[in-house]
Amino acid sequence: MATKKDKWLQLIEFLVIGIVMGVLEDVIAIMLATDVSFSWRIVFVAFFVALPFAFFSELIVDHPRFWEIFGKGEKKALNIK
């Protein structure tokens, strides 16, 4: 059984990975969609854009019971038993 420390460590690990991947994705999109050259200002802006999405993904979607709860709501909406 995972301890509370292990859960926090996993949360932080995936949050950092989510932020890094989000920033990388945003920087690539900015570079391809605009004519700007690379600068740390772009990385800074991309970081603040990626941060809320990483938090949302980690705390809500990656919650162990999210799909169980989401699935129940979907079944109720479709009248499936």
mmCIF file of the N, C-alpha and C atoms, coordinates in Angstrom:
data_MODEL
# 
_entry.id   MODEL 
# 
loop_
_atom_site.group_PDB 
_atom_site.id 
_atom_site.type_symbol 
_atom_site.label_atom_id 
_atom_site.label_alt_id 
_atom_site.label_comp_id 
_atom_site.label_asym_id 
_atom_site.label_entity_id 
_atom_site.label_seq_id 
_atom_site.pdbx_PDB_ins_code 
_atom_site.Cartn_x 
_atom_site.Cartn_y 
_atom_site.Cartn_z 
_atom_site.occupancy 
_atom_site.B_iso_or_equiv 
_atom_site.pdbx_formal_charge 
_atom_site.auth_seq_id 
_atom_site.auth_comp_id 
_atom_site.auth_asym_id 
_atom_site.auth_atom_id 
_atom_site.pdbx_PDB_model_num 
ATOM 1   N N  . MET A 1 1  ? 0.844   -1.189 0.000   1.00 0.00 ? 1  MET A N  1 
ATOM 2   C CA . MET A 1 1  ? 0.000   0.000  0.000   1.00 0.00 ? 1  MET A CA 1 
ATOM 3   C C  . MET A 1 1  ? 0.884   1.245  0.000   1.00 0.00 ? 1  MET A C  1 
ATOM 4   N N  . ALA A 1 2  ? 0.525   2.186  -0.814  1.00 0.00 ? 2  ALA A N  1 
ATOM 5   C CA . ALA A 1 2  ? 1.309   3.416  -0.945  1.00 0.00 ? 2  ALA A CA 1 
ATOM 6   C C  . ALA A 1 2  ? 1.102   4.317  0.266   1.00 0.00 ? 2  ALA A C  1 
ATOM 7   N N  . THR A 1 3  ? 2.189   4.880  0.733   1.00 0.00 ? 3  THR A N  1 
ATOM 8   C CA . THR A 1 3  ? 2.103   5.803  1.853   1.00 0.00 ? 3  THR A CA 1 
ATOM 9   C C  . THR A 1 3  ? 1.724   7.189  1.340   1.00 0.00 ? 3  THR A C  1 
ATOM 10  N N  . LYS A 1 4  ? 1.404   8.053  2.294   1.00 0.00 ? 4  LYS A N  1 
ATOM 11  C CA . LYS A 1 4  ? 1.030   9.417  1.921   1.00 0.00 ? 4  LYS A CA 1 
ATOM 12  C C  . LYS A 1 4  ? 2.200   10.130 1.232   1.00 0.00 ? 4  LYS A C  1 
ATOM 13  N N  . LYS A 1 5  ? 3.416   9.852  1.700   1.00 0.00 ? 5  LYS A N  1 
ATOM 14  C CA . LYS A 1 5  ? 4.606   10.453 1.091   1.00 0.00 ? 5  LYS A CA 1 
ATOM 15  C C  . LYS A 1 5  ? 4.759   9.984  -0.354  1.00 0.00 ? 5  LYS A C  1 
ATOM 16  N N  . ASP A 1 6  ? 4.514   8.691  -0.598  1.00 0.00 ? 6  ASP A N  1 
ATOM 17  C CA . ASP A 1 6  ? 4.604   8.157  -1.964  1.00 0.00 ? 6  ASP A CA 1 
ATOM 18  C C  . ASP A 1 6  ? 3.575   8.805  -2.882  1.00 0.00 ? 6  ASP A C  1 
ATOM 19  N N  . LYS A 1 7  ? 2.376   9.030  -2.363  1.00 0.00 ? 7  LYS A N  1 
ATOM 20  C CA . LYS A 1 7  ? 1.329   9.661  -3.174  1.00 0.00 ? 7  LYS A CA 1 
ATOM 21  C C  . LYS A 1 7  ? 1.707   11.094 -3.531  1.00 0.00 ? 7  LYS A C  1 
ATOM 22  N N  . TRP A 1 8  ? 2.249   11.835 -2.559  1.00 0.00 ? 8  TRP A N  1 
ATOM 23  C CA . TRP A 1 8  ? 2.668   13.213 -2.825  1.00 0.00 ? 8  TRP A CA 1 
ATOM 24  C C  . TRP A 1 8  ? 3.815   13.252 -3.825  1.00 0.00 ? 8  TRP A C  1 
ATOM 25  N N  . LEU A 1 9  ? 4.748   12.307 -3.669  1.00 0.00 ? 9  LEU A N  1 
ATOM 26  C CA . LEU A 1 9  ? 5.877   12.244 -4.588  1.00 0.00 ? 9  LEU A CA 1 
ATOM 27  C C  . LEU A 1 9  ? 5.405   11.955 -6.009  1.00 0.00 ? 9  LEU A C  1 
ATOM 28  N N  . GLN A 1 10 ? 4.454   11.046 -6.147  1.00 0.00 ? 10 GLN A N  1 
ATOM 29  C CA . GLN A 1 10 ? 3.903   10.726 -7.463  1.00 0.00 ? 10 GLN A CA 1 
ATOM 30  C C  . GLN A 1 10 ? 3.154   11.930 -8.039  1.00 0.00 ? 10 GLN A C  1 
ATOM 31  N N  . LEU A 1 11 ? 2.391   12.629 -7.197  1.00 0.00 ? 11 LEU A N  1 
ATOM 32  C CA . LEU A 1 11 ? 1.666   13.819 -7.640  1.00 0.00 ? 11 LEU A CA 1 
ATOM 33  C C  . LEU A 1 11 ? 2.630   14.870 -8.176  1.00 0.00 ? 11 LEU A C  1 
ATOM 34  N N  . ILE A 1 12 ? 3.687   15.139 -7.427  1.00 0.00 ? 12 ILE A N  1 
ATOM 35  C CA . ILE A 1 12 ? 4.661   16.151 -7.837  1.00 0.00 ? 12 ILE A CA 1 
ATOM 36  C C  . ILE A 1 12 ? 5.396   15.708 -9.099  1.00 0.00 ? 12 ILE A C  1 
ATOM 37  N N  . GLU A 1 13 ? 5.737   14.412 -9.160  1.00 0.00 ? 13 GLU A N  1 
ATOM 38  C CA . GLU A 1 13 ? 6.438   13.884 -10.334 1.00 0.00 ? 13 GLU A CA 1 
ATOM 39  C C  . GLU A 1 13 ? 5.613   14.075 -11.602 1.00 0.00 ? 13 GLU A C  1 
ATOM 40  N N  . PHE A 1 14 ? 4.345   13.686 -11.565 1.00 0.00 ? 14 PHE A N  1 
ATOM 41  C CA . PHE A 1 14 ? 3.505   13.820 -12.750 1.00 0.00 ? 14 PHE A CA 1 
ATOM 42  C C  . PHE A 1 14 ? 3.171   15.278 -13.043 1.00 0.00 ? 14 PHE A C  1 
ATOM 43  N N  . LEU A 1 15 ? 3.071   16.105 -12.008 1.00 0.00 ? 15 LEU A N  1 
ATOM 44  C CA . LEU A 1 15 ? 2.815   17.525 -12.219 1.00 0.00 ? 15 LEU A CA 1 
ATOM 45  C C  . LEU A 1 15 ? 3.987   18.172 -12.954 1.00 0.00 ? 15 LEU A C  1 
ATOM 46  N N  . VAL A 1 16 ? 5.198   17.862 -12.527 1.00 0.00 ? 16 VAL A N  1 
ATOM 47  C CA . VAL A 1 16 ? 6.386   18.412 -13.184 1.00 0.00 ? 16 VAL A CA 1 
ATOM 48  C C  . VAL A 1 16 ? 6.464   17.929 -14.626 1.00 0.00 ? 16 VAL A C  1 
ATOM 49  N N  . ILE A 1 17 ? 6.220   16.640 -14.841 1.00 0.00 ? 17 ILE A N  1 
ATOM 50  C CA . ILE A 1 17 ? 6.233   16.105 -16.206 1.00 0.00 ? 17 ILE A CA 1 
ATOM 51  C C  . ILE A 1 17 ? 5.160   16.792 -17.052 1.00 0.00 ? 17 ILE A C  1 
ATOM 52  N N  . GLY A 1 18 ? 3.974   16.994 -16.479 1.00 0.00 ? 18 GLY A N  1 
ATOM 53  C CA . GLY A 1 18 ? 2.896   17.672 -17.197 1.00 0.00 ? 18 GLY A CA 1 
ATOM 54  C C  . GLY A 1 18 ? 3.247   19.099 -17.562 1.00 0.00 ? 18 GLY A C  1 
ATOM 55  N N  . ILE A 1 19 ? 3.901   19.797 -16.647 1.00 0.00 ? 19 ILE A N  1 
ATOM 56  C CA . ILE A 1 19 ? 4.300   21.178 -16.922 1.00 0.00 ? 19 ILE A CA 1 
ATOM 57  C C  . ILE A 1 19 ? 5.367   21.217 -18.014 1.00 0.00 ? 19 ILE A C  1 
ATOM 58  N N  . VAL A 1 20 ? 6.358   20.346 -17.905 1.00 0.00 ? 20 VAL A N  1 
ATOM 59  C CA . VAL A 1 20 ? 7.433   20.322 -18.907 1.00 0.00 ? 20 VAL A CA 1 
ATOM 60  C C  . VAL A 1 20 ? 6.874   19.989 -20.287 1.00 0.00 ? 20 VAL A C  1 
ATOM 61  N N  . MET A 1 21 ? 6.022   18.974 -20.356 1.00 0.00 ? 21 MET A N  1 
ATOM 62  C CA . MET A 1 21 ? 5.442   18.595 -21.648 1.00 0.00 ? 21 MET A CA 1 
ATOM 63  C C  . MET A 1 21 ? 4.543   19.709 -22.192 1.00 0.00 ? 21 MET A C  1 
ATOM 64  N N  . GLY A 1 22 ? 3.778   20.352 -21.313 1.00 0.00 ? 22 GLY A N  1 
ATOM 65  C CA . GLY A 1 22 ? 2.913   21.449 -21.741 1.00 0.00 ? 22 GLY A CA 1 
ATOM 66  C C  . GLY A 1 22 ? 3.703   22.627 -22.271 1.00 0.00 ? 22 GLY A C  1 
ATOM 67  N N  . VAL A 1 23 ? 4.783   22.982 -21.584 1.00 0.00 ? 23 VAL A N  1 
ATOM 68  C CA . VAL A 1 23 ? 5.626   24.094 -22.033 1.00 0.00 ? 23 VAL A CA 1 
ATOM 69  C C  . VAL A 1 23 ? 6.272   23.753 -23.371 1.00 0.00 ? 23 VAL A C  1 
ATOM 70  N N  . LEU A 1 24 ? 6.792   22.553 -23.483 1.00 0.00 ? 24 LEU A N  1 
ATOM 71  C CA . LEU A 1 24 ? 7.416   22.136 -24.740 1.00 0.00 ? 24 LEU A CA 1 
ATOM 72  C C  . LEU A 1 24 ? 6.418   22.180 -25.894 1.00 0.00 ? 24 LEU A C  1 
ATOM 73  N N  . GLU A 1 25 ? 5.232   21.664 -25.645 1.00 0.00 ? 25 GLU A N  1 
ATOM 74  C CA . GLU A 1 25 ? 4.175   21.668 -26.664 1.00 0.00 ? 25 GLU A CA 1 
ATOM 75  C C  . GLU A 1 25 ? 3.801   23.098 -27.067 1.00 0.00 ? 25 GLU A C  1 
ATOM 76  N N  . ASP A 1 26 ? 3.643   23.972 -26.075 1.00 0.00 ? 26 ASP A N  1 
ATOM 77  C CA . ASP A 1 26 ? 3.267   25.359 -26.362 1.00 0.00 ? 26 ASP A CA 1 
ATOM 78  C C  . ASP A 1 26 ? 4.368   26.103 -27.118 1.00 0.00 ? 26 ASP A C  1 
ATOM 79  N N  . VAL A 1 27 ? 5.611   25.882 -26.736 1.00 0.00 ? 27 VAL A N  1 
ATOM 80  C CA . VAL A 1 27 ? 6.722   26.550 -27.425 1.00 0.00 ? 27 VAL A CA 1 
ATOM 81  C C  . VAL A 1 27 ? 6.791   26.091 -28.878 1.00 0.00 ? 27 VAL A C  1 
ATOM 82  N N  . ILE A 1 28 ? 6.621   24.792 -29.105 1.00 0.00 ? 28 ILE A N  1 
ATOM 83  C CA . ILE A 1 28 ? 6.623   24.286 -30.485 1.00 0.00 ? 28 ILE A CA 1 
ATOM 84  C C  . ILE A 1 28 ? 5.479   24.908 -31.283 1.00 0.00 ? 28 ILE A C  1 
ATOM 85  N N  . ALA A 1 29 ? 4.295   24.982 -30.688 1.00 0.00 ? 29 ALA A N  1 
ATOM 86  C CA . ALA A 1 29 ? 3.145   25.567 -31.381 1.00 0.00 ? 29 ALA A CA 1 
ATOM 87  C C  . ALA A 1 29 ? 3.379   27.040 -31.692 1.00 0.00 ? 29 ALA A C  1 
ATOM 88  N N  . ILE A 1 30 ? 3.939   27.775 -30.745 1.00 0.00 ? 30 ILE A N  1 
ATOM 89  C CA . ILE A 1 30 ? 4.214   29.199 -30.962 1.00 0.00 ? 30 ILE A CA 1 
ATOM 90  C C  . ILE A 1 30 ? 5.237   29.376 -32.078 1.00 0.00 ? 30 ILE A C  1 
ATOM 91  N N  . MET A 1 31 ? 6.277   28.558 -32.052 1.00 0.00 ? 31 MET A N  1 
ATOM 92  C CA . MET A 1 31 ? 7.330   28.673 -33.061 1.00 0.00 ? 31 MET A CA 1 
ATOM 93  C C  . MET A 1 31 ? 6.813   28.332 -34.460 1.00 0.00 ? 31 MET A C  1 
ATOM 94  N N  . LEU A 1 32 ? 5.929   27.352 -34.558 1.00 0.00 ? 32 LEU A N  1 
ATOM 95  C CA . LEU A 1 32 ? 5.396   26.962 -35.864 1.00 0.00 ? 32 LEU A CA 1 
ATOM 96  C C  . LEU A 1 32 ? 4.311   27.914 -36.371 1.00 0.00 ? 32 LEU A C  1 
ATOM 97  N N  . ALA A 1 33 ? 3.554   28.507 -35.461 1.00 0.00 ? 33 ALA A N  1 
ATOM 98  C CA . ALA A 1 33 ? 2.422   29.335 -35.868 1.00 0.00 ? 33 ALA A CA 1 
ATOM 99  C C  . ALA A 1 33 ? 2.780   30.807 -36.074 1.00 0.00 ? 33 ALA A C  1 
ATOM 100 N N  . THR A 1 34 ? 3.907   31.230 -35.542 1.00 0.00 ? 34 THR A N  1 
ATOM 101 C CA . THR A 1 34 ? 4.286   32.640 -35.661 1.00 0.00 ? 34 THR A CA 1 
ATOM 102 C C  . THR A 1 34 ? 5.688   32.753 -36.250 1.00 0.00 ? 34 THR A C  1 
ATOM 103 N N  . ASP A 1 35 ? 6.094   33.966 -36.495 1.00 0.00 ? 35 ASP A N  1 
ATOM 104 C CA . ASP A 1 35 ? 7.428   34.216 -37.052 1.00 0.00 ? 35 ASP A CA 1 
ATOM 105 C C  . ASP A 1 35 ? 8.450   34.602 -35.984 1.00 0.00 ? 35 ASP A C  1 
ATOM 106 N N  . VAL A 1 36 ? 8.129   34.419 -34.732 1.00 0.00 ? 36 VAL A N  1 
ATOM 107 C CA . VAL A 1 36 ? 9.056   34.820 -33.675 1.00 0.00 ? 36 VAL A CA 1 
ATOM 108 C C  . VAL A 1 36 ? 10.183  33.805 -33.545 1.00 0.00 ? 36 VAL A C  1 
ATOM 109 N N  . SER A 1 37 ? 11.323  34.296 -33.112 1.00 0.00 ? 37 SER A N  1 
ATOM 110 C CA . SER A 1 37 ? 12.446  33.401 -32.841 1.00 0.00 ? 37 SER A CA 1 
ATOM 111 C C  . SER A 1 37 ? 12.411  33.015 -31.364 1.00 0.00 ? 37 SER A C  1 
ATOM 112 N N  . PHE A 1 38 ? 13.131  31.972 -31.030 1.00 0.00 ? 38 PHE A N  1 
ATOM 113 C CA . PHE A 1 38 ? 13.118  31.472 -29.660 1.00 0.00 ? 38 PHE A CA 1 
ATOM 114 C C  . PHE A 1 38 ? 13.653  32.521 -28.696 1.00 0.00 ? 38 PHE A C  1 
ATOM 115 N N  . SER A 1 39 ? 12.951  32.653 -27.567 1.00 0.00 ? 39 SER A N  1 
ATOM 116 C CA . SER A 1 39 ? 13.434  33.501 -26.480 1.00 0.00 ? 39 SER A CA 1 
ATOM 117 C C  . SER A 1 39 ? 12.899  32.940 -25.167 1.00 0.00 ? 39 SER A C  1 
ATOM 118 N N  . TRP A 1 40 ? 13.539  33.322 -24.100 1.00 0.00 ? 40 TRP A N  1 
ATOM 119 C CA . TRP A 1 40 ? 13.090  32.839 -22.788 1.00 0.00 ? 40 TRP A CA 1 
ATOM 120 C C  . TRP A 1 40 ? 11.745  33.432 -22.412 1.00 0.00 ? 40 TRP A C  1 
ATOM 121 N N  . ARG A 1 41 ? 11.404  34.560 -23.005 1.00 0.00 ? 41 ARG A N  1 
ATOM 122 C CA . ARG A 1 41 ? 10.095  35.164 -22.749 1.00 0.00 ? 41 ARG A CA 1 
ATOM 123 C C  . ARG A 1 41 ? 8.977   34.242 -23.250 1.00 0.00 ? 41 ARG A C  1 
ATOM 124 N N  . ILE A 1 42 ? 9.190   33.601 -24.395 1.00 0.00 ? 42 ILE A N  1 
ATOM 125 C CA . ILE A 1 42 ? 8.206   32.653 -24.925 1.00 0.00 ? 42 ILE A CA 1 
ATOM 126 C C  . ILE A 1 42 ? 8.053   31.474 -23.973 1.00 0.00 ? 42 ILE A C  1 
ATOM 127 N N  . VAL A 1 43 ? 9.171   30.974 -23.451 1.00 0.00 ? 43 VAL A N  1 
ATOM 128 C CA . VAL A 1 43 ? 9.122   29.857 -22.497 1.00 0.00 ? 43 VAL A CA 1 
ATOM 129 C C  . VAL A 1 43 ? 8.381   30.289 -21.236 1.00 0.00 ? 43 VAL A C  1 
ATOM 130 N N  . PHE A 1 44 ? 8.635   31.510 -20.779 1.00 0.00 ? 44 PHE A N  1 
ATOM 131 C CA . PHE A 1 44 ? 7.978   32.048 -19.589 1.00 0.00 ? 44 PHE A CA 1 
ATOM 132 C C  . PHE A 1 44 ? 6.461   32.118 -19.785 1.00 0.00 ? 44 PHE A C  1 
ATOM 133 N N  . VAL A 1 45 ? 6.019   32.630 -20.912 1.00 0.00 ? 45 VAL A N  1 
ATOM 134 C CA . VAL A 1 45 ? 4.584   32.716 -21.217 1.00 0.00 ? 45 VAL A CA 1 
ATOM 135 C C  . VAL A 1 45 ? 3.986   31.320 -21.354 1.00 0.00 ? 45 VAL A C  1 
ATOM 136 N N  . ALA A 1 46 ? 4.685   30.434 -22.045 1.00 0.00 ? 46 ALA A N  1 
ATOM 137 C CA . ALA A 1 46 ? 4.197   29.063 -22.221 1.00 0.00 ? 46 ALA A CA 1 
ATOM 138 C C  . ALA A 1 46 ? 4.073   28.354 -20.879 1.00 0.00 ? 46 ALA A C  1 
ATOM 139 N N  . PHE A 1 47 ? 4.985   28.633 -19.954 1.00 0.00 ? 47 PHE A N  1 
ATOM 140 C CA . PHE A 1 47 ? 4.918   28.038 -18.617 1.00 0.00 ? 47 PHE A CA 1 
ATOM 141 C C  . PHE A 1 47 ? 3.626   28.441 -17.914 1.00 0.00 ? 47 PHE A C  1 
ATOM 142 N N  . PHE A 1 48 ? 3.296   29.724 -17.956 1.00 0.00 ? 48 PHE A N  1 
ATOM 143 C CA . PHE A 1 48 ? 2.086   30.180 -17.274 1.00 0.00 ? 48 PHE A CA 1 
ATOM 144 C C  . PHE A 1 48 ? 0.805   29.742 -17.978 1.00 0.00 ? 48 PHE A C  1 
ATOM 145 N N  . VAL A 1 49 ? 0.891   29.449 -19.257 1.00 0.00 ? 49 VAL A N  1 
ATOM 146 C CA . VAL A 1 49 ? -0.263  28.890 -19.965 1.00 0.00 ? 49 VAL A CA 1 
ATOM 147 C C  . VAL A 1 49 ? -0.420  27.413 -19.612 1.00 0.00 ? 49 VAL A C  1 
ATOM 148 N N  . ALA A 1 50 ? 0.678   26.685 -19.515 1.00 0.00 ? 50 ALA A N  1 
ATOM 149 C CA . ALA A 1 50 ? 0.637   25.242 -19.251 1.00 0.00 ? 50 ALA A CA 1 
ATOM 150 C C  . ALA A 1 50 ? 0.322   24.914 -17.796 1.00 0.00 ? 50 ALA A C  1 
ATOM 151 N N  . LEU A 1 51 ? 0.659   25.789 -16.877 1.00 0.00 ? 51 LEU A N  1 
ATOM 152 C CA . LEU A 1 51 ? 0.514   25.512 -15.445 1.00 0.00 ? 51 LEU A CA 1 
ATOM 153 C C  . LEU A 1 51 ? -0.904  25.137 -15.022 1.00 0.00 ? 51 LEU A C  1 
ATOM 154 N N  . PRO A 1 52 ? -1.939  25.916 -15.349 1.00 0.00 ? 52 PRO A N  1 
ATOM 155 C CA . PRO A 1 52 ? -3.283  25.522 -14.900 1.00 0.00 ? 52 PRO A CA 1 
ATOM 156 C C  . PRO A 1 52 ? -3.760  24.211 -15.520 1.00 0.00 ? 52 PRO A C  1 
ATOM 157 N N  . PHE A 1 53 ? -3.370  23.953 -16.757 1.00 0.00 ? 53 PHE A N  1 
ATOM 158 C CA . PHE A 1 53 ? -3.775  22.701 -17.394 1.00 0.00 ? 53 PHE A CA 1 
ATOM 159 C C  . PHE A 1 53 ? -3.091  21.506 -16.736 1.00 0.00 ? 53 PHE A C  1 
ATOM 160 N N  . ALA A 1 54 ? -1.840  21.665 -16.336 1.00 0.00 ? 54 ALA A N  1 
ATOM 161 C CA . ALA A 1 54 ? -1.135  20.585 -15.641 1.00 0.00 ? 54 ALA A CA 1 
ATOM 162 C C  . ALA A 1 54 ? -1.783  20.321 -14.287 1.00 0.00 ? 54 ALA A C  1 
ATOM 163 N N  . PHE A 1 55 ? -2.149  21.373 -13.556 1.00 0.00 ? 55 PHE A N  1 
ATOM 164 C CA . PHE A 1 55 ? -2.831  21.194 -12.274 1.00 0.00 ? 55 PHE A CA 1 
ATOM 165 C C  . PHE A 1 55 ? -4.171  20.505 -12.469 1.00 0.00 ? 55 PHE A C  1 
ATOM 166 N N  . PHE A 1 56 ? -4.941  20.964 -13.445 1.00 0.00 ? 56 PHE A N  1 
ATOM 167 C CA . PHE A 1 56 ? -6.248  20.359 -13.706 1.00 0.00 ? 56 PHE A CA 1 
ATOM 168 C C  . PHE A 1 56 ? -6.095  18.886 -14.049 1.00 0.00 ? 56 PHE A C  1 
ATOM 169 N N  . SER A 1 57 ? -5.176  18.593 -14.929 1.00 0.00 ? 57 SER A N  1 
ATOM 170 C CA . SER A 1 57 ? -4.959  17.210 -15.353 1.00 0.00 ? 57 SER A CA 1 
ATOM 171 C C  . SER A 1 57 ? -4.544  16.337 -14.183 1.00 0.00 ? 57 SER A C  1 
ATOM 172 N N  . GLU A 1 58 ? -3.642  16.813 -13.364 1.00 0.00 ? 58 GLU A N  1 
ATOM 173 C CA . GLU A 1 58 ? -3.122  15.991 -12.272 1.00 0.00 ? 58 GLU A CA 1 
ATOM 174 C C  . GLU A 1 58 ? -4.126  15.827 -11.143 1.00 0.00 ? 58 GLU A C  1 
ATOM 175 N N  . LEU A 1 59 ? -4.786  16.897 -10.751 1.00 0.00 ? 59 LEU A N  1 
ATOM 176 C CA . LEU A 1 59 ? -5.660  16.832 -9.584  1.00 0.00 ? 59 LEU A CA 1 
ATOM 177 C C  . LEU A 1 59 ? -7.052  16.311 -9.893  1.00 0.00 ? 59 LEU A C  1 
ATOM 178 N N  . ILE A 1 60 ? -7.530  16.507 -11.090 1.00 0.00 ? 60 ILE A N  1 
ATOM 179 C CA . ILE A 1 60 ? -8.890  16.086 -11.432 1.00 0.00 ? 60 ILE A CA 1 
ATOM 180 C C  . ILE A 1 60 ? -8.889  14.812 -12.271 1.00 0.00 ? 60 ILE A C  1 
ATOM 181 N N  . VAL A 1 61 ? -8.330  14.868 -13.448 1.00 0.00 ? 61 VAL A N  1 
ATOM 182 C CA . VAL A 1 61 ? -8.418  13.749 -14.391 1.00 0.00 ? 61 VAL A CA 1 
ATOM 183 C C  . VAL A 1 61 ? -7.619  12.542 -13.916 1.00 0.00 ? 61 VAL A C  1 
ATOM 184 N N  . ASP A 1 62 ? -6.460  12.756 -13.314 1.00 0.00 ? 62 ASP A N  1 
ATOM 185 C CA . ASP A 1 62 ? -5.639  11.639 -12.861 1.00 0.00 ? 62 ASP A CA 1 
ATOM 186 C C  . ASP A 1 62 ? -6.029  11.126 -11.481 1.00 0.00 ? 62 ASP A C  1 
ATOM 187 N N  . HIS A 1 63 ? -7.090  11.663 -10.907 1.00 0.00 ? 63 HIS A N  1 
ATOM 188 C CA . HIS A 1 63 ? -7.567  11.163 -9.614  1.00 0.00 ? 63 HIS A CA 1 
ATOM 189 C C  . HIS A 1 63 ? -8.001  9.712  -9.787  1.00 0.00 ? 63 HIS A C  1 
ATOM 190 N N  . PRO A 1 64 ? -7.666  8.840  -8.830  1.00 0.00 ? 64 PRO A N  1 
ATOM 191 C CA . PRO A 1 64 ? -7.975  7.412  -8.985  1.00 0.00 ? 64 PRO A CA 1 
ATOM 192 C C  . PRO A 1 64 ? -9.451  7.102  -9.232  1.00 0.00 ? 64 PRO A C  1 
ATOM 193 N N  . ARG A 1 65 ? -10.359 7.915  -8.719  1.00 0.00 ? 65 ARG A N  1 
ATOM 194 C CA . ARG A 1 65 ? -11.787 7.627  -8.866  1.00 0.00 ? 65 ARG A CA 1 
ATOM 195 C C  . ARG A 1 65 ? -12.459 8.463  -9.951  1.00 0.00 ? 65 ARG A C  1 
ATOM 196 N N  . PHE A 1 66 ? -11.696 9.252  -10.699 1.00 0.00 ? 66 PHE A N  1 
ATOM 197 C CA . PHE A 1 66 ? -12.294 10.140 -11.693 1.00 0.00 ? 66 PHE A CA 1 
ATOM 198 C C  . PHE A 1 66 ? -13.119 9.373  -12.711 1.00 0.00 ? 66 PHE A C  1 
ATOM 199 N N  . TRP A 1 67 ? -12.540 8.344  -13.318 1.00 0.00 ? 67 TRP A N  1 
ATOM 200 C CA . TRP A 1 67 ? -13.243 7.624  -14.375 1.00 0.00 ? 67 TRP A CA 1 
ATOM 201 C C  . TRP A 1 67 ? -14.411 6.833  -13.821 1.00 0.00 ? 67 TRP A C  1 
ATOM 202 N N  . GLU A 1 68 ? -14.294 6.378  -12.585 1.00 0.00 ? 68 GLU A N  1 
ATOM 203 C CA . GLU A 1 68 ? -15.424 5.678  -11.956 1.00 0.00 ? 68 GLU A CA 1 
ATOM 204 C C  . GLU A 1 68 ? -16.599 6.639  -11.779 1.00 0.00 ? 68 GLU A C  1 
ATOM 205 N N  . ILE A 1 69 ? -16.321 7.814  -11.274 1.00 0.00 ? 69 ILE A N  1 
ATOM 206 C CA . ILE A 1 69 ? -17.368 8.821  -11.065 1.00 0.00 ? 69 ILE A CA 1 
ATOM 207 C C  . ILE A 1 69 ? -17.891 9.330  -12.406 1.00 0.00 ? 69 ILE A C  1 
ATOM 208 N N  . PHE A 1 70 ? -16.982 9.624  -13.331 1.00 0.00 ? 70 PHE A N  1 
ATOM 209 C CA . PHE A 1 70 ? -17.370 10.122 -14.650 1.00 0.00 ? 70 PHE A CA 1 
ATOM 210 C C  . PHE A 1 70 ? -18.211 9.085  -15.385 1.00 0.00 ? 70 PHE A C  1 
ATOM 211 N N  . GLY A 1 71 ? -17.831 7.834  -15.305 1.00 0.00 ? 71 GLY A N  1 
ATOM 212 C CA . GLY A 1 71 ? -18.561 6.756  -15.964 1.00 0.00 ? 71 GLY A CA 1 
ATOM 213 C C  . GLY A 1 71 ? -19.974 6.607  -15.435 1.00 0.00 ? 71 GLY A C  1 
ATOM 214 N N  . LYS A 1 72 ? -20.155 6.764  -14.116 1.00 0.00 ? 72 LYS A N  1 
ATOM 215 C CA . LYS A 1 72 ? -21.491 6.668  -13.522 1.00 0.00 ? 72 LYS A CA 1 
ATOM 216 C C  . LYS A 1 72 ? -22.382 7.786  -14.040 1.00 0.00 ? 72 LYS A C  1 
ATOM 217 N N  . GLY A 1 73 ? -21.840 8.983  -14.128 1.00 0.00 ? 73 GLY A N  1 
ATOM 218 C CA . GLY A 1 73 ? -22.623 10.104 -14.634 1.00 0.00 ? 73 GLY A CA 1 
ATOM 219 C C  . GLY A 1 73 ? -23.011 9.904  -16.083 1.00 0.00 ? 73 GLY A C  1 
ATOM 220 N N  . GLU A 1 74 ? -22.116 9.323  -16.858 1.00 0.00 ? 74 GLU A N  1 
ATOM 221 C CA . GLU A 1 74 ? -22.397 9.073  -18.266 1.00 0.00 ? 74 GLU A CA 1 
ATOM 222 C C  . GLU A 1 74 ? -23.494 8.019  -18.407 1.00 0.00 ? 74 GLU A C  1 
ATOM 223 N N  . LYS A 1 75 ? -23.440 6.985  -17.579 1.00 0.00 ? 75 LYS A N  1 
ATOM 224 C CA . LYS A 1 75 ? -24.459 5.940  -17.638 1.00 0.00 ? 75 LYS A CA 1 
ATOM 225 C C  . LYS A 1 75 ? -25.828 6.496  -17.256 1.00 0.00 ? 75 LYS A C  1 
ATOM 226 N N  . LYS A 1 76 ? -25.859 7.383  -16.253 1.00 0.00 ? 76 LYS A N  1 
ATOM 227 C CA . LYS A 1 76 ? -27.136 7.991  -15.851 1.00 0.00 ? 76 LYS A CA 1 
ATOM 228 C C  . LYS A 1 76 ? -27.698 8.845  -16.989 1.00 0.00 ? 76 LYS A C  1 
ATOM 229 N N  . ALA A 1 77 ? -26.835 9.592  -17.657 1.00 0.00 ? 77 ALA A N  1 
ATOM 230 C CA . ALA A 1 77 ? -27.284 10.467 -18.743 1.00 0.00 ? 77 ALA A CA 1 
ATOM 231 C C  . ALA A 1 77 ? -27.840 9.662  -19.913 1.00 0.00 ? 77 ALA A C  1 
ATOM 232 N N  . LEU A 1 78 ? -27.305 8.467  -20.131 1.00 0.00 ? 78 LEU A N  1 
ATOM 233 C CA . LEU A 1 78 ? -27.752 7.626  -21.241 1.00 0.00 ? 78 LEU A CA 1 
ATOM 234 C C  . LEU A 1 78 ? -28.790 6.591  -20.812 1.00 0.00 ? 78 LEU A C  1 
ATOM 235 N N  . ASN A 1 79 ? -29.203 6.616  -19.542 1.00 0.00 ? 79 ASN A N  1 
ATOM 236 C CA . ASN A 1 79 ? -30.151 5.648  -18.973 1.00 0.00 ? 79 ASN A CA 1 
ATOM 237 C C  . ASN A 1 79 ? -29.685 4.206  -19.159 1.00 0.00 ? 79 ASN A C  1 
ATOM 238 N N  . ILE A 1 80 ? -28.413 3.953  -18.904 1.00 0.00 ? 80 ILE A N  1 
ATOM 239 C CA . ILE A 1 80 ? -27.845 2.608  -18.989 1.00 0.00 ? 80 ILE A CA 1 
ATOM 240 C C  . ILE A 1 80 ? -27.663 2.085  -17.572 1.00 0.00 ? 80 ILE A C  1 
ATOM 241 N N  . LYS A 1 81 ? -28.044 0.829  -17.369 1.00 0.00 ? 81 LYS A N  1 
ATOM 242 C CA . LYS A 1 81 ? -27.877 0.247  -16.025 1.00 0.00 ? 81 LYS A CA 1 
ATOM 243 C C  . LYS A 1 81 ? -26.816 -0.803 -16.017 1.00 0.00 ? 81 LYS A C  1 
# 
